[in-house]
Amino acid sequence: MSESNLAERSDGRERLVSGAKVVAQALKTQDVNYMFGIVGIPVTEIALAAQEVGIRYIGMRNEQAACYAASAVGYLTGRPGVCLVVSGPGLIHALGGMANANMNCWLKLVDYIASSLPGQVA
């Protein structure tokens, strides 16, 4: 499977690829080595897919600590630090680390998955 085409198979036909695997591969392509966070529905699949492509997932006790850790990785390595949180309270708890990284111009990516999309029921 080539990195540029996630849906390519050896027989030339397309295959179904999960969104979690697409996200994980995109992060790996951006040279992400570490991901911090607290797994929960609906982000568990992203954490598992990230580990499958070689990104080290480090579980934290709260989202703010995860975001600070991702910010520190971005600062120390020059590569994006990734914080994976759930929507709602998870994202709110990550705001302190996001504000700190923003004020210091540190590389960081906070990823959250909404529990529902407009027009859909969670």
C-alpha positions as CSV (number, residue, x, y, z in Angstrom):
1,M,0.0,0.0,0.0
2,S,1.5,3.3,-1.0
3,E,1.4,6.2,1.4
4,S,0.0,8.6,-1.2
5,N,-3.1,6.4,-1.9
6,L,-4.7,4.9,1.2
7,A,-7.4,3.2,-0.8
8,E,-5.1,1.3,-3.3
9,R,-5.0,-2.5,-3.2
10,S,-2.6,-4.8,-5.0
11,D,-5.3,-5.9,-7.5
12,G,-6.0,-2.2,-8.4
13,R,-9.5,-2.1,-6.8
14,E,-10.4,0.3,-4.1
15,R,-11.1,-0.7,-0.6
16,L,-12.8,0.9,2.3
17,V,-10.5,2.8,4.7
18,S,-11.7,4.1,8.1
19,G,-11.4,7.8,8.9
20,A,-9.3,7.0,11.9
21,K,-6.7,5.4,9.6
22,V,-6.7,8.4,7.3
23,V,-6.2,10.7,10.2
24,A,-3.4,8.6,11.6
25,Q,-1.6,8.3,8.2
26,A,-1.9,12.1,7.7
27,L,-0.3,12.7,11.1
28,K,2.5,10.3,10.3
29,T,3.1,12.0,7.0
30,Q,3.4,15.3,8.9
31,D,6.3,13.7,10.9
32,V,4.3,13.3,14.1
33,N,5.9,10.9,16.6
34,Y,3.9,11.4,19.7
35,M,0.2,11.8,20.6
36,F,-1.1,12.6,24.0
37,G,-4.6,12.4,25.4
38,I,-7.3,10.5,27.1
39,V,-9.1,7.9,25.0
40,G,-12.9,7.7,24.9
41,I,-15.7,7.3,22.5
42,P,-15.3,8.5,19.7
43,V,-11.5,9.0,19.6
44,T,-10.4,5.5,20.6
45,E,-10.1,4.4,17.0
46,I,-7.8,7.3,16.2
47,A,-5.5,6.4,19.0
48,L,-5.3,2.8,17.9
49,A,-4.8,3.7,14.3
50,A,-2.0,6.1,15.3
51,Q,-0.2,3.3,17.1
52,E,-0.5,1.0,14.1
53,V,1.4,3.6,11.9
54,G,4.1,4.1,14.5
55,I,2.9,7.1,16.4
56,R,3.5,6.6,20.2
57,Y,0.3,7.3,22.1
58,I,0.8,8.5,25.7
59,G,-2.3,8.4,27.9
60,M,-2.6,11.2,30.4
61,R,-4.8,11.7,33.5
62,N,-6.5,14.9,32.1
63,E,-6.8,16.8,28.9
64,Q,-5.0,19.9,30.2
65,A,-1.9,17.9,31.0
66,A,-2.1,16.2,27.6
67,C,-2.2,19.5,25.9
68,Y,0.8,20.9,27.9
69,A,2.7,17.7,27.0
70,A,1.9,18.1,23.3
71,S,2.9,21.7,23.4
72,A,6.2,20.8,25.0
73,V,6.9,18.2,22.3
74,G,6.2,20.8,19.7
75,Y,8.6,23.3,21.4
76,L,11.4,20.8,22.0
77,T,11.3,18.9,18.7
78,G,10.1,21.5,16.2
79,R,7.5,18.9,15.1
80,P,3.7,19.2,15.7
81,G,2.7,18.0,19.1
82,V,-0.7,16.3,19.0
83,C,-3.4,16.2,21.7
84,L,-6.4,13.9,21.2
85,V,-9.5,14.8,23.2
86,V,-13.2,14.1,23.1
87,S,-15.6,16.9,22.4
88,G,-17.4,19.0,25.0
89,P,-15.6,18.8,28.4
90,G,-12.5,17.2,26.9
91,L,-12.0,20.2,24.6
92,I,-12.8,22.7,27.3
93,H,-10.2,21.1,29.7
94,A,-7.5,21.3,26.9
95,L,-8.0,25.1,26.6
96,G,-5.3,26.0,29.1
97,G,-2.6,24.1,27.2
98,M,-3.9,25.5,23.9
99,A,-3.7,29.0,25.1
100,N,-0.2,28.5,26.5
101,A,1.1,27.0,23.2
102,N,-0.6,29.8,21.2
103,M,1.0,32.6,23.3
104,N,4.4,30.9,23.0
105,C,4.0,30.2,19.2
106,W,4.6,26.5,19.8
107,L,3.6,23.8,17.3
108,K,0.6,21.9,18.5
109,L,-2.5,20.2,17.1
110,V,-5.6,19.5,19.1
111,D,-7.9,17.0,17.6
112,Y,-11.4,16.3,18.8
113,I,-14.3,14.5,17.3
114,A,-17.8,16.0,17.6
115,S,-20.3,13.5,19.0
116,S,-22.7,14.5,16.2
117,L,-22.7,16.5,13.0
118,P,-25.3,19.1,12.1
119,G,-28.4,17.2,11.0
120,Q,-27.4,14.0,12.6
121,V,-28.4,12.5,16.0
122,A,-25.5,11.5,18.3
